[in-house]
Amino acid sequence: MAVPLMFSQVMGILNRTLSRLPDQRRGQNSQYTLQDAALSAFAVFFTQSPSFLAYQRAMQARQGRNNAGGLFGVKRIPSDAQVRNLLDPLSVGELRDPFWDILAQLEHNGVLAENAYAVSGLGAPRWLCALDGTQYFHSTQLHCANCTQAVREGVVHYAHSVVIPALVRPGRAEVLVLEPEFILPQDGAQKQDCERNAARRWVERNAAALAQHHTTILADDLHCNQPFCELLVSRGLDFIMTCKPDSHQALYAEVERLSQVPGGMTQIEEQTWNGRVHERRVYRYVNHVPLCAQPRALRVTWCDLTITVQETGAVLYHNAWATNLNVNDRTIRPVVAAGRARWKIENENNNVLKNQGYHLEHNFGHGKQHLSTVLVALMLLAFLTHTVMQLCDHTYQQLRLRLATRKTFFDDIRALTRYLFFASWDDLLAFMLSQLEPAPD
């Protein structure tokens, strides 16, 4: 039985890092600590309340206590402007450790195993790590030295983007977000940074930790290229990547040739009922084909899945992948299921961050140095903490079930923390659940 990881423990992990943040201030201007500034920003994202700090300063004036302190341990509440000024000089690299420390604690407590994040059916149990890039800031006017630039129709567009990795698992909605890699101008680089380079940096930095868990990297067609795939294999990682015909002409030419040879391509068909229609699923795979046209092209297995309506032939789904994993009649289904799990990083991660209350694309603070990246990292840590609670905290799970929608859950948190004081997060959840319990006879 897994041992739950509670909110106080996650905050303890986070505070170990925040207490060590390097303070570059000089002189006597140290009314607020960097730890309080970072915790305050974290609290805004965790409660999904942009006015949380203002509400808590008002509560402090009325009651002599506040929820920034009770729930998150903030000793002195800085203003929004002070939070921005304090966090702007920080390097986002200072916030990497909590992502891995939380993951290590989940593994130690048995939570990952109990929730089947180590996927079986592909040899040794393995992690599935999806990589996906997303833009979180765009402007034709506001910009900083860390913006990437693109000129379209004579207009300069400034943007901030980030590669967000996450552990995913077929059949489970929750994703466990890992430390991000930001697409930023790199010291000494002549060319502008891009998603491919950011993904490569992230893998080079974290490959040793991932390889211990037989990790398979899931990514879209952008990353399905010889240099990146070779890097993964050289670092002890496997891959399953979307593979499109237009960008892999040599591979598809070989697949087409083998499809005409008896025994060159294996095809498996099955029929299932999805609750609405009868599906016809056709799996195909070809082993040992070249990933590209280079003389020393990496040899991969190509596979695809087509789902149609049995009665009409209407196509419900089609996709194809390239992988270095061994694919046969026994493993084709788990390989395809793993490849399809990549979409979870878009639906359950990026979509939630942008459209479900975190407001990733809102400009919480652009800053002059690193503010935007630091705020995104703290937002991701808040999102990860909610995921941990969803996996571990029974009271949290019951509340999410009874309140039905994410919006209702956070609306209630915002309202309650504005008017009532709670000494801890557990007290807040217990109060909410008690008010939803039926009255005794």
Summary of the structure (lengths in Angstrom):
residues: 441
radius of gyration: 24.2
end to end distance: 35.1
largest distance: 81.2
contacts: 1369
relative contact order: 0.14
helix: 44%
strand: 20%
